[in-house]
Amino acid sequence: MEGEDPKGNPSTASSHSLPPQAEAVSPADEDDSQQQPTESLSNTKLCGYLLKQGGPLKSWKWRWFTYEEKKSQLFYYRTAQDVTSLGRIELCSATFGYPLHGEQGTFHIQTPERTFVLKVMRDPLTLFFPVTSCNVDDFLPTVKTPPGLLGEEAANLPAPQQRAPLSNFSLKHPLIEIQLDGLNSLFTSHPAPGSTLSSSSSPSPIQELVWLLHKALEAAQLEKRTCTEFLAAECEQERLELLRHRERQAADLQGRLEELKAEAEGLRASLAQRDAHVAELQENITLMMAKNHSKQEVILKLSEQVAACMADPRRTMSTTNGLEALTFHQLQEDTENLKDDIEAYKIQNKFLNSEIYQLTKLWRNSSEQEKSLMVKCAYLEARNCQIESRYLGVLRKLQESNALEPGQREAVRNLIEDALKGDLNDVLELNPVREHDEYGFKIIPDYEVEDMKLLAKIQALEIRSHNLLRQEAGVRPLLDRWAQYMGGRPADDLCPSPELKFLLRCGVPREYRPRVWRWVVRARTRSLRERHPDRYEQLCQKSLTSPHQASRQIQLDLHRTLTTNQRFSSPSSPTLQQLQRILLAFSWQNPTIGYCQGLNRLAAIVLLVLESEEDAFWCLVAVVETIMPQDYYTKTLIASQVDQRVLKDFMAEKMPRLTAHFEEHSVDVSLITFSWFLVVFVESLPSDILLRVWDAFLYEGTKVIFRYALALFKYKEEDILNIHDNVEIYQYLRFFTKTISDGRKLTNIAFSDMNPFPMKLLKNRRALHLERLQGELRELEAQQREFVTESAERKDKDLDTILVSEDDEDL
């Protein structure tokens, strides 16, 4: 660090190492200068400016260097006018080096303690390392430079302009350096300190001197307190911590300075925009004034004409009578012609009206026939998709069968290849298959495994079939019922009711979903939002000024969030930036949790639906703090582990055959279902079924997660029972949820086949397993403490044995 010698002690220049400007004293200071040894400039004195690399950022800084020949030392100062040196370089044991790949003019001085990196500027417009004259030819050679930039002349000039405002400050005593600079400038502007001010002179320099001395005194006191704390530290660790604290303060001040600079730049840009806007408004005002002036001239001319007409009405009447006499006959003929045209138009209008009526009647009949044909085509297309999916399913079973001969296997493989070459849009162009839904999710998922292409084709056909059939059977009646329920209601006038519960279980239409979710979230967070109406804005501001320790993990998880969704697929997507602000705000909202992997998916799904950062933030707060049990997203995840045990109890009661199958093949379903519960099925279900689960989940709570988890296993129970290999079961469980195509069937299983499912039973099971799990954790902690104690005792015994054996060897 600059300003310190290699041993870490503050370096000060001796009397013979003062810069030339400091040695040239004024007559008023002769008495003081006689007490100190002086040395005038000679022709062999080396002095001048060099660029020195230093500081935490390794930046180049201008420094004034003087060479002391008697002690073979090179002293460097911030400017030629400084009295106190920043440090010295011992040249008696130093070596010089020139880097091959370094910048032009760069050389190294390496001492036993450290290496100094210096640079001589070769540009004639800048200062060189000045040498007035040198008798020693093998040291720094004489460089011809423009007059006035070398030696004593260079010392009398101001220091070269720095590239950055703070690049010339010493890191050891920044405030003292600023104060000394101010004092030097003050004494330079007033070279006769002993003279008195006249009555006409301004007292501002004296006030400035008093202020600078006061600041210097405060800085000295601060340095004294810091040194006292450093010396009073009991060990090196505390001293090191003090130094680190000072470095953090310096880094914090630097960061604040950068923020203020950025804010100043923003204000300058805003001012420039405002000036441009003002200039544009002034131009508009000028144009408006010109138009107004023109209109006033026209008004004046018309006023003069009206006044002239009123002053001489006879002349006006005579002119009018002459014109009427000339055009009366022509106007009479035009009137007769217009009457004939009107009669013709009436006859033509009657004929056209009859034609339009007949065409409208034909169009209505055609529309009804087209509608019925479209419905019939949709039904036929759905039936075709069902038959094709069954056909592919049979081929898949034949492919997996081991009873086929090689020729039959080849035939089945060819049939499968031909089926996979077909496209869903080849059947009918009336209803083309979309790749993504309204929220940006892929309707038909991609499978990375080659063997899954046939399964993906079957699933695509099933999804196509269900979408075509439910348009008439399920979606339109549900839309009509929702329209009847929501029609005429204000945004916040919904109220809990059995009808609303039933509608939510069936799924909310896309046009009503944001409004319903906002109402549920506001009902769950009303008290907190009333106490802190501007909570989200305050947390966002806090996350900008004080970054949370979880911000690094949040940044890493951003690009892993909903990677198959269009709105999150691009790294520069504005939706990703909104998600980052939501997660950072929540980390300050709930410091106990901060951030847990999985919260990014919860926030992402609500952001896609609500399309508002603040609403998505409050929805995340409602899910984590009011809907989910306590300690669900903490570091221990104890509540999440409890729910997995409760799920296994319900599976044993609702599906005993499947539970026995899992136990027989040593399959732990919690390895699959743990992520279901943690993120509420995000990225595990197709988007239309996932949003239907969330509709009921936000309203009813965590009981919905248990219902749908059990329904998923029930939906595919027979397929799972037909798999008798542990590895294949795990592989099937990892992706089978994405093959669910009939959402109505899954909902019916969840809310009908899984009954009864009382909330009181769920709470009792949770309390029972929570108590057991806490007991197991306490027992595990006791075992860990016992193991640590035994390990320590064993190490002590081994150490005693080693010491005794060493003593025996010495004897």
C-alpha positions in Angstrom: 0.0 0.0 0.0 1.3 3.4 -0.8 2.6 5.6 2.0 4.1 2.6 3.9 7.6 1.1 3.9 8.0 -2.6 3.2 7.7 -3.4 6.9 4.3 -1.7 7.1 5.4 1.4 9.0 4.5 4.9 7.8 7.4 6.3 5.7 8.6 9.9 6.1 11.3 11.5 4.1 14.4 12.8 5.9 15.6 16.4 5.5 17.9 15.6 2.7 15.2 13.8 0.7 12.8 16.7 0.6 11.6 17.7 -2.9 13.2 20.8 -4.4 10.1 22.9 -4.0 10.0 22.1 -0.3 13.6 23.1 0.2 13.3 26.5 -1.4 12.0 28.4 1.6 10.7 32.0 1.7 12.5 34.8 3.6 9.8 34.7 6.2 10.8 31.1 7.0 14.5 31.6 7.2 14.7 31.1 11.0 12.8 27.8 10.8 14.8 26.6 7.8 18.1 27.1 9.6 17.2 24.5 12.1 17.0 21.8 9.3 19.8 20.7 7.0 19.2 21.9 3.5 20.5 20.9 0.1 20.2 23.0 -2.9 19.5 21.7 -6.3 22.6 20.6 -8.2 23.2 19.4 -11.7 23.4 15.8 -10.5 20.0 15.9 -8.8 17.4 13.5 -10.4 13.8 14.6 -10.0 10.6 14.4 -12.1 7.3 12.7 -12.7 6.8 9.0 -13.3 3.7 6.8 -13.6 3.6 4.3 -10.7 1.3 1.3 -10.6 -0.4 0.7 -7.2 -3.5 0.4 -5.2 -6.1 -2.4 -5.0 -7.1 -1.7 -8.7 -3.5 -1.7 -9.9 -4.0 1.6 -11.6 -1.4 4.1 -12.9 -0.8 7.2 -10.8 1.5 10.2 -11.3 4.2 10.4 -8.6 7.0 12.9 -8.1 10.3 11.1 -7.7 13.6 12.4 -6.2 16.9 10.5 -6.0 19.0 10.7 -2.9 22.5 9.8 -4.0 24.1 9.6 -0.5 21.8 6.8 0.7 21.0 5.4 -2.7 17.3 5.9 -2.1 14.5 7.0 -4.5 11.7 8.9 -2.7 8.3 9.5 -4.3 5.6 12.1 -3.5 2.1 12.8 -4.7 3.1 16.2 -6.2 6.3 18.2 -6.3 4.9 20.6 -3.6 4.3 17.9 -1.0 6.4 17.9 2.1 5.8 14.3 3.2 6.8 11.4 1.0 4.5 8.5 0.2 7.4 6.0 0.4 11.0 5.2 -0.7 12.8 2.6 -2.8 16.1 1.2 -1.6 18.3 1.0 -4.7 21.4 -0.4 -3.0 20.0 -4.0 -3.2 17.5 -3.5 -6.0 17.4 -5.0 -9.5 16.0 -3.5 -12.6 14.0 -5.3 -15.3 12.2 -4.5 -18.5 9.1 -6.8 -19.3 9.2 -8.1 -22.9 5.4 -8.0 -23.3 4.7 -4.9 -21.2 3.6 -1.5 -22.3 6.1 0.8 -23.9 8.2 2.6 -21.3 7.4 0.2 -18.4 10.2 -1.1 -16.2 10.4 -2.9 -12.8 12.5 -2.1 -9.7 12.6 -5.2 -7.5 13.8 -4.9 -3.9 13.9 -7.8 -1.4 10.6 -6.6 0.1 8.5 -5.8 -3.0 8.5 -5.0 -6.7 7.7 -1.5 -8.0 6.2 -1.1 -11.5 7.0 2.2 -13.1 6.4 3.7 -16.6 8.1 6.5 -18.5 5.8 8.3 -20.9 7.3 8.7 -24.4 4.6 11.0 -25.7 6.1 14.5 -26.2 2.8 16.0 -25.1 3.2 14.4 -21.7 5.8 14.7 -18.9 8.9 12.5 -19.2 11.0 11.2 -16.3 13.1 14.4 -16.1 16.8 14.4 -15.6 18.5 17.8 -15.6 21.9 16.3 -16.1 23.6 13.1 -14.9 27.3 12.4 -14.4 26.7 8.7 -14.0 26.3 7.4 -17.5 25.3 3.9 -16.6 22.3 5.1 -14.5 19.2 6.8 -16.0 20.4 8.4 -19.3 19.7 12.0 -20.2 16.4 12.4 -22.1 15.9 15.4 -24.3 12.5 16.9 -23.5 10.7 20.2 -24.1 12.0 23.0 -21.8 10.0 23.7 -18.7 9.0 20.1 -18.1 12.2 18.8 -16.3 14.0 19.1 -13.0 13.4 22.3 -11.1 11.2 23.7 -13.7 8.9 20.7 -13.6 8.9 21.0 -9.8 7.5 24.5 -10.1 4.7 23.4 -12.4 1.4 21.7 -11.2 1.2 18.0 -11.2 0.1 16.3 -14.5 -3.7 16.0 -14.9 -4.9 12.7 -13.6 -7.0 10.3 -15.7 -9.5 9.8 -12.9 -10.5 12.1 -10.1 -9.4 9.8 -7.3 -6.4 8.1 -9.0 -3.8 10.5 -7.3 -5.0 10.0 -3.7 -3.0 8.0 -1.3 -4.9 5.1 0.2 -3.1 5.5 3.6 -4.2 9.0 4.5 -6.7 10.2 1.9 -8.2 13.0 4.0 -4.8 14.3 5.2 -3.5 14.3 1.6 -6.5 16.4 0.5 -5.9 18.8 3.4 -2.2 19.2 2.6 -3.1 19.8 -1.0 -5.5 22.5 0.2 -2.8 24.1 2.4 -0.2 24.0 -0.3 -2.6 25.7 -2.7 -3.5 28.3 0.0 0.2 29.1 0.6 0.9 29.2 -3.1 -1.8 31.8 -3.6 -0.5 33.8 -0.5 3.3 33.6 -0.7 3.8 36.0 2.3 2.4 34.3 5.3 3.8 37.0 7.6 2.0 39.9 5.9 -1.3 41.2 7.3 -4.5 41.5 5.3 -5.6 44.9 4.3 -9.0 46.3 5.1 -10.1 45.8 1.5 -9.0 42.2 1.2 -11.6 39.4 1.6 -11.4 37.2 4.8 -12.3 34.0 2.8 -8.7 32.7 2.6 -8.3 33.0 6.4 -11.6 31.2 6.9 -10.6 28.5 4.5 -7.2 28.1 6.3 -9.1 27.7 9.7 -11.5 25.2 8.1 -8.6 23.2 6.6 -6.7 23.2 9.9 -9.9 22.1 11.7 -10.3 19.2 9.3 -6.7 18.3 9.6 -7.1 18.2 13.3 -10.1 16.0 13.1 -8.3 13.6 10.7 -5.3 13.5 13.1 -7.6 12.6 16.0 -9.4 10.0 13.9 -6.0 8.5 12.9 -4.9 8.6 16.6 -8.1 6.7 17.6 -7.5 4.2 14.8 -3.9 3.6 15.8 -5.0 3.3 19.5 -7.5 0.6 18.6 -4.9 -1.2 16.4 -2.3 -1.1 19.2 -4.9 -2.1 21.8 -5.9 -5.2 19.9 -4.9 -8.4 21.8 -3.9 -10.5 18.9 -3.0 -10.3 15.2 -6.5 -11.6 14.2 -8.2 -8.6 15.8 -5.7 -6.3 14.1 -6.3 -8.0 10.8 -10.1 -7.7 11.3 -9.7 -3.9 12.0 -7.7 -3.5 8.7 -10.4 -5.5 6.9 -13.1 -3.3 8.4 -11.3 -0.2 7.1 -10.9 -1.8 3.7 -14.6 -2.7 3.6 -15.5 0.9 4.6 -13.3 2.2 1.8 -14.9 -0.2 -0.7 -18.3 0.9 0.5 -17.4 4.5 0.0 -16.1 3.7 -3.4 -19.3 1.9 -4.3 -21.4 4.9 -3.1 -19.3 7.2 -5.1 -20.0 5.1 -8.2 -23.7 5.1 -7.5 -23.7 8.9 -7.1 -21.8 9.2 -10.4 -24.3 7.0 -12.1 -27.2 9.0 -10.6 -25.5 12.3 -11.7 -25.2 10.9 -15.2 -28.8 9.9 -15.1 -29.8 13.4 -14.0 -27.7 14.9 -16.7 -29.4 12.7 -19.3 -32.8 13.6 -17.8 -31.9 17.3 -18.0 -30.8 17.0 -21.6 -34.1 15.3 -22.4 -36.0 18.0 -20.6 -34.1 20.7 -22.5 -34.8 19.0 -25.8 -38.5 18.8 -24.8 -38.5 22.5 -23.8 -36.9 23.4 -27.2 -39.6 21.4 -29.0 -42.3 23.1 -27.0 -40.8 26.5 -27.8 -40.9 25.6 -31.5 -44.5 24.5 -31.2 -45.3 27.8 -29.4 -43.6 29.7 -32.2 -45.7 27.8 -34.8 -48.9 28.3 -32.9 -48.2 32.0 -32.6 -47.6 32.2 -36.3 -50.9 30.4 -37.0 -52.7 32.6 -34.5 -51.3 35.7 -36.2 -52.5 34.5 -39.6 -56.0 33.7 -38.3 -56.2 37.2 -36.7 -55.3 38.7 -40.1 -58.1 36.7 -41.8 -60.6 37.7 -39.1 -59.6 41.3 -39.6 -60.2 41.1 -43.4 -63.5 39.4 -42.9 -64.5 41.9 -40.3 -63.7 44.7 -42.8 -65.8 43.1 -45.5 -68.8 42.6 -43.1 -68.5 46.2 -42.0 -68.4 47.3 -45.7 -71.5 45.3 -46.5 -73.4 46.7 -43.5 -72.3 50.2 -44.4 -73.7 49.9 -48.0 -76.6 47.4 -48.1 -78.1 48.6 -51.4 -75.0 47.7 -53.3 -75.0 44.3 -51.8 -78.7 43.7 -52.5 -78.3 44.7 -56.2 -75.4 42.3 -56.6 -77.4 39.5 -55.1 -80.5 40.2 -57.2 -78.4 40.1 -60.4 -76.9 36.8 -59.4 -80.3 35.3 -58.6 -81.7 36.5 -61.9 -79.0 34.7 -63.8 -79.1 31.4 -61.9 -82.8 30.9 -61.1 -83.6 29.1 -64.3 -80.6 26.8 -64.0 -81.5 26.0 -60.4 -85.0 25.1 -61.4 -83.7 22.6 -64.0 -81.3 21.0 -61.5 -84.2 20.5 -59.1 -86.3 18.6 -61.6 -83.3 16.4 -62.5 -82.7 15.6 -58.8 -86.3 14.6 -58.4 -86.0 12.1 -61.3 -82.8 10.7 -59.7 -84.5 10.3 -56.4 -87.3 8.2 -57.9 -84.8 6.0 -59.7 -82.8 5.5 -56.5 -85.9 4.4 -54.6 -86.8 1.8 -57.2 -83.2 0.5 -57.2 -83.1 0.5 -53.4 -86.2 -1.7 -53.2 -84.6 -4.2 -55.6 -81.3 -4.2 -53.8 -83.0 -4.8 -50.4 -84.8 -7.8 -51.8 -81.5 -9.2 -53.1 -79.7 -8.5 -49.7 -82.5 -10.3 -47.9 -82.2 -13.4 -50.1 -78.4 -13.4 -49.8 -78.6 -13.0 -46.0 -80.9 -16.0 -45.8 -78.6 -18.1 -47.9 -75.6 -17.0 -45.8 -77.2 -18.0 -42.5 -78.1 -21.4 -43.9 -74.6 -21.8 -45.1 -73.1 -20.8 -41.8 -75.2 -23.2 -39.9 -74.2 -26.0 -42.2 -70.5 -25.0 -42.0 -70.8 -25.0 -38.2 -72.3 -28.4 -38.1 -69.7 -29.7 -40.5 -66.9 -28.2 -38.4 -68.3 -30.0 -35.3 -68.5 -33.2 -37.2 -65.0 -32.8 -38.6 -63.7 -32.1 -35.1 -65.4 -35.2 -33.8 -64.1 -37.3 -36.7 -60.6 -35.9 -36.2 -60.8 -36.7 -32.5 -61.9 -40.2 -33.2 -59.1 -40.6 -35.8 -56.6 -39.4 -33.2 -58.0 -41.9 -30.6 -57.8 -44.8 -33.1 -54.3 -43.8 -34.2 -53.1 -43.5 -30.6 -54.5 -47.0 -29.8 -52.9 -48.3 -32.9 -49.5 -46.9 -31.8 -50.1 -48.2 -28.3 -50.5 -51.7 -29.8 -47.3 -51.3 -31.8 -45.5 -50.1 -28.7 -46.6 -53.2 -26.8 -45.6 -55.4 -29.7 -42.2 -53.7 -29.8 -41.7 -54.4 -26.1 -42.9 -58.0 -26.4 -40.3 -60.8 -26.4 -42.6 -63.4 -28.1 -42.1 -62.0 -31.7 -39.8 -63.5 -34.2 -37.1 -61.4 -35.9 -39.1 -60.9 -39.1 -42.1 -59.8 -37.1 -40.0 -57.4 -35.1 -38.7 -55.8 -38.3 -42.2 -55.4 -39.6 -43.3 -53.7 -36.3 -40.3 -51.4 -36.4 -41.1 -50.3 -40.0 -44.8 -49.7 -39.0 -43.6 -47.5 -36.1 -41.2 -45.5 -38.3 -44.0 -44.9 -40.9 -46.4 -43.7 -38.1 -43.8 -41.4 -36.6 -43.2 -39.7 -40.0 -46.8 -38.4 -40.1 -47.7 -34.9 -38.8 -50.8 -34.0 -36.8 -51.6 -31.2 -39.2 -51.8 -33.6 -42.1 -55.3 -34.8 -40.9 -57.1 -31.5 -41.1 -55.9 -28.0 -41.6 -59.0 -26.5 -40.0 -57.6 -26.8 -36.5 -53.8 -26.7 -36.7 -51.8 -27.9 -33.7 -50.2 -25.1 -31.8 -46.7 -25.6 -30.3 -47.2 -23.3 -27.3 -50.2 -22.3 -25.2 -51.2 -18.8 -24.1 -48.7 -18.7 -21.2 -45.8 -19.8 -23.4 -45.6 -23.5 -22.3 -45.1 -26.2 -24.8 -48.3 -28.1 -25.3 -46.5 -31.3 -26.4 -43.3 -31.9 -24.4 -40.1 -33.0 -26.0 -38.4 -36.2 -24.9 -34.6 -36.4 -25.0 -34.5 -40.2 -25.1 -34.9 -41.7 -28.6 -37.1 -44.5 -27.3 -39.6 -41.9 -26.1 -40.6 -40.6 -29.5 -43.3 -43.2 -29.9 -44.7 -42.3 -26.5 -44.6 -38.6 -27.4 -46.6 -39.3 -30.6 -49.2 -41.3 -28.6 -49.5 -38.5 -26.0 -49.8 -35.8 -28.8 -52.7 -37.7 -30.3 -54.4 -38.1 -27.0 -54.0 -34.4 -26.2 -55.3 -33.5 -29.6 -58.3 -35.8 -29.2 -59.2 -34.4 -25.7 -58.8 -30.8 -26.9 -61.2 -31.3 -29.8 -63.8 -33.2 -27.8 -63.9 -30.9 -24.8 -64.6 -27.8 -26.8 -68.2 -28.8 -27.1 -68.6 -31.1 -24.1 -66.7 -29.3 -21.3 -65.1 -25.9 -22.1 -68.1 -24.0 -23.5 -70.6 -24.9 -20.7 -68.0 -24.1 -18.1 -67.3 -20.7 -19.8 -71.0 -19.9 -19.8 -71.2 -20.8 -16.1 -68.2 -18.6 -15.2 -69.6 -15.8 -17.3 -72.8 -16.0 -15.4 -71.1 -16.1 -12.1 -68.6 -13.2 -12.8 -70.9 -11.0 -14.8 -71.6 -7.7 -13.2 -69.4 -8.4 -10.2 -66.7 -5.8 -9.1 -63.1 -7.0 -9.0 -63.1 -7.4 -5.2 -66.7 -8.5 -4.7 -66.1 -12.3 -4.8 -66.9 -14.2 -1.6 -66.2 -17.8 -0.5 -69.1 -20.1 -1.4 -69.7 -23.8 -2.4 -70.4 -22.6 -6.0 -67.0 -20.8 -6.2 -65.3 -23.8 -4.8 -66.8 -26.1 -7.4 -65.9 -23.7 -10.2 -62.3 -23.4 -9.0 -61.9 -27.2 -9.0 -63.1 -27.4 -12.6 -60.6 -24.7 -13.6 -60.8 -20.9 -14.1 -60.9 -19.7 -17.8 -57.9 -17.7 -18.9 -59.8 -14.4 -19.1 -61.0 -14.6 -15.4 -57.9 -16.3 -13.9 -55.8 -13.1 -13.0 -58.8 -11.5 -11.4 -59.7 -14.6 -9.3 -56.1 -15.1 -8.2 -55.7 -11.5 -7.2 -58.8 -11.8 -5.0 -57.6 -14.9 -3.3 -54.1 -13.4 -2.6 -55.5 -10.2 -1.3 -57.8 -12.1 1.0 -54.9 -14.0 2.4 -52.5 -11.0 2.8 -55.0 -8.2 3.6 -53.7 -7.4 7.1 -50.0 -7.3 6.1 -50.7 -5.2 3.0 -52.8 -2.7 5.0 -49.9 -2.2 7.5 -47.3 -1.9 4.7 -49.0 -0.5 1.5 -45.7 0.3 -0.2 -43.9 -2.8 1.1 -42.8 -4.1 -2.3 -41.3 -0.8 -3.5 -39.4 -0.5 -0.2 -38.0 -4.0 -0.4 -36.9 -3.5 -4.0 -35.1 -0.3 -3.0 -33.4 -2.1 -0.1 -32.3 -4.9 -2.4 -30.5 -2.4 -4.6 -28.7 -0.6 -1.8 -28.0 -3.6 0.4 -27.5 -6.8 -1.7 -28.8 -9.9 0.2 -26.4 -12.8 0.7 -28.8 -15.0 -1.3 -28.5 -12.8 -4.4 -25.7 -15.0 -5.9 -27.8 -18.2 -5.7 -30.9 -16.3 -7.1 -28.8 -15.2 -10.1 -27.6 -18.8 -10.7 -31.2 -20.2 -10.5 -32.7 -17.6 -12.8 -31.6 -19.3 -16.0 -32.7 -22.7 -14.7 -36.3 -21.5 -14.3 -39.0 -22.8 -16.8 -36.4 -23.3 -19.5 -39.1 -24.7 -21.9 -41.3 -21.6 -21.6 -41.0 -19.0 -24.3 -40.9 -16.1 -21.8 -38.0 -17.5 -19.8 -36.0 -19.0 -22.6 -34.0 -15.9 -23.5 -31.2 -14.7 -21.1 -32.2 -11.1 -21.9 -35.9 -11.6 -21.3 -37.6 -8.8 -19.3 -39.6 -11.5 -17.5 -36.3 -12.9 -16.0 -35.5 -9.4 -14.7 -38.9 -9.1 -13.1 -38.5 -12.6 -11.5 -35.1 -11.5 -10.1 -36.6 -8.4 -8.4 -39.4 -10.5 -6.9 -37.0 -13.0 -5.4 -34.7 -10.4 -4.0 -37.6 -8.5 -2.4 -38.9 -11.7 -0.8 -35.4 -12.5 0.6 -35.6 -9.3 2.6 -39.4 -9.8 3.3 -38.7 -13.2 5.1 -35.1 -13.2 6.4 -35.7 -16.6 8.1 -36.0 -18.3 4.7 -34.2 -15.8 2.5 -34.1 -17.9 -0.6 -34.8 -21.6 -1.1 -34.4 -23.5 -4.4 -38.0 -23.9 -5.6 -39.1 -20.4 -4.8 -38.0 -19.3 -8.3 -40.5 -21.7 -9.9 -43.4 -20.6 -7.6 -42.7 -17.0 -8.4 -42.4 -17.7 -12.1 -45.8 -19.4 -12.5 -47.7 -16.6 -10.7 -45.8 -14.0 -12.7 -47.0 -15.6 -15.9 -50.6 -15.5 -14.8 -50.8 -12.2 -12.9 -48.3 -10.3 -15.2 -47.6 -7.8 -12.4 -44.4 -7.8 -10.2 -46.1 -6.6 -7.1 -49.1 -9.0 -7.4 -46.7 -11.9 -8.0 -44.6 -10.9 -5.0 -47.7 -10.9 -2.7 -48.8 -14.2 -4.2 -45.4 -15.7 -3.3 -45.8 -14.3 0.2 -49.3 -15.9 0.5 -48.0 -19.3 -0.6 -44.9 -19.5 1.6 -46.2 -17.7 4.7 -50.0 -18.5 4.9 -50.8 -21.5 2.8 -47.8 -23.8 3.3 -47.0 -25.1 6.9 -44.3 -23.4 8.9 -40.7 -24.5 8.2 -41.6 -25.8 4.8 -38.8 -23.8 3.0 -36.3 -23.4 5.8 -32.8 -25.1 5.7 -34.1 -28.2 7.5 -37.2 -28.6 5.3 -38.7 -30.4 8.3 -42.3 -29.7 7.3 -41.7 -31.0 3.8 -40.3 -34.2 5.2 -43.4 -34.6 7.4 -45.7 -34.3 4.4 -43.9 -37.1 2.6 -44.6 -39.4 5.5 -48.2 -38.3 5.6 -48.5 -39.0 1.8 -47.2 -42.6 2.3 -49.9 -43.2 5.0 -52.6 -42.0 2.6 -51.2 -44.1 -0.2 -51.3 -47.2 2.0 -55.0 -46.5 2.8 -56.2 -45.4 -0.7 -54.0 -47.7 -2.9 -52.8 -50.7 -0.9 -51.8 -52.7 -4.0 -49.6 -50.0 -5.4 -48.0 -49.5 -1.9 -47.2 -53.2 -1.7 -45.7 -53.1 -5.2 -43.4 -50.2 -4.2 -42.3 -52.0 -1.0 -41.7 -55.2 -2.9 -39.3 -53.5 -5.3 -37.8 -51.1 -2.7 -39.1 -47.9 -4.3 -39.2 -44.8 -2.2 -41.8 -42.5 -3.8 -40.6 -39.5 -1.8 -37.7 -39.2 -4.1 -40.2 -38.3 -6.8 -43.0 -36.6 -4.8 -40.8 -34.3 -2.7 -40.3 -31.9 -5.6 -44.1 -32.1 -6.4 -44.9 -30.7 -3.0 -42.1 -28.2 -2.8 -43.0 -26.4 -6.0 -46.7 -27.5 -6.3 -46.2 -29.6 -9.4 -44.6 -26.8 -11.5 -42.7 -28.4 -14.5 -44.2 -31.8 -13.6 -47.7 -31.5 -15.2 -48.9 -30.1 -18.5 -49.7 -26.4 -18.3 -53.5 -26.6 -18.5 -53.7 -29.2 -15.7 -51.0 -27.4 -13.7 -53.0 -24.1 -13.7 -56.2 -26.0 -12.8 -54.3 -27.5 -9.7 -53.2 -24.0 -8.7 -56.8 -22.6 -9.0 -57.9 -25.0 -6.3 -54.6 -24.8 -4.3 -54.7 -21.1 -3.8 -58.3 -21.3 -2.5 -58.3 -24.6 -0.5 -54.7 -24.9 0.6 -52.2 -27.8 0.8 -55.0 -30.5 0.9 -55.2 -30.1 -2.9 -51.6 -31.2 -3.3 -52.3 -34.4 -1.5 -55.4 -35.0 -3.6 -53.7 -34.6 -6.9 -50.6 -36.5 -5.8 -52.8 -39.5 -5.0 -54.8 -39.0 -8.2 -51.7 -39.1 -10.3 -50.7 -42.5 -8.9 -54.3 -43.7 -9.3 -54.5 -42.5 -12.9 -51.5 -44.7 -13.9 -51.8 -47.4 -11.2 -52.2 -50.3 -13.7 -49.3 -49.2 -15.8 -47.0 -49.0 -12.8 -48.2 -52.4 -11.5 -47.1 -53.9 -14.8 -43.5 -52.8 -14.3 -41.4 -55.3 -12.3 -38.0 -53.7 -12.3 -36.7 -51.2 -9.7 -34.8 -49.1 -12.2 -37.7 -49.0 -14.8 -40.1 -48.0 -12.1 -38.0 -45.0 -11.2 -37.6 -44.1 -14.8 -41.3 -44.2 -15.4 -42.1 -42.2 -12.3 -39.8 -39.4 -13.4 -41.8 -38.5 -16.5 -45.2 -40.2 -16.3 -46.9 -37.0 -14.9 -46.3 -35.3 -18.3 -48.1 -38.0 -20.1 -51.4 -37.2 -18.4 -53.7 -35.9 -21.2 -57.2 -36.1 -19.7 -57.4 -33.3 -17.1 -61.1 -33.8 -16.4 -60.5 -37.5 -15.5 -57.6 -36.5 -13.2 -59.8 -33.9 -11.5 -62.6 -36.4 -11.0 -60.2 -38.9 -9.4 -58.7 -36.2 -7.1 -62.0 -34.8 -5.8 -64.3 -37.9 -6.0 -62.4 -41.1 -5.9 -60.1 -39.9 -3.1 -63.0 -39.0 -0.8 -63.3 -38.9 2.2 -60.4 -36.5 2.8 -61.1 -34.3 5.8 -58.7 -31.5 6.7 -58.8 -32.5 10.4 -57.3 -35.9 9.6 -54.5 -34.3 7.6 -53.7 -32.0 10.5 -53.6 -34.9 13.0 -51.3 -36.9 10.7 -49.0 -34.0 10.3 -48.8 -33.4 14.1 -48.0 -37.1 14.7 -45.3 -37.4 12.2 -43.8 -34.0 13.2 -43.4 -35.2 16.7 -41.8 -38.5 15.6 -39.4 -36.7 13.2 -38.3 -34.2 15.8 -37.6 -37.1 18.2 -35.5 -38.8 15.5 -33.6 -35.6 14.9 -32.9 -35.2 18.6 -31.6 -38.7 18.8 -29.4 -38.2 15.8 -28.0 -35.0 17.3 -27.2 -36.9 20.5 -25.4 -39.6 18.5 -23.4 -37.0 16.7 -22.3 -35.4 19.9 -21.4 -38.8 21.4 -19.4 -39.6 18.3 -17.5 -36.3 18.4 -16.7 -36.8 22.1 -15.4 -40.3 21.5 -13.4 -39.1 18.5 -11.7 -36.4 20.6 -10.9 -38.9 23.4 -9.5 -41.3 20.9 -7.2 -38.6 19.4 -6.0 -37.7 22.9 -5.1 -41.3 23.7 -3.3 -41.7 20.3 -1.4 -38.5 21.1 -0.4 -39.7 24.5 0.8 -43.0 23.0 2.9 -41.2 20.4 4.5 -38.9 23.1 5.3 -41.8 25.4 7.0 -43.7 22.5 9.0 -40.7 21.6 10.2 -40.3 25.2 11.1 -44.0 25.4 13.2 -43.5 22.2 15.0 -40.6 23.8 15.8 -42.6 26.9 
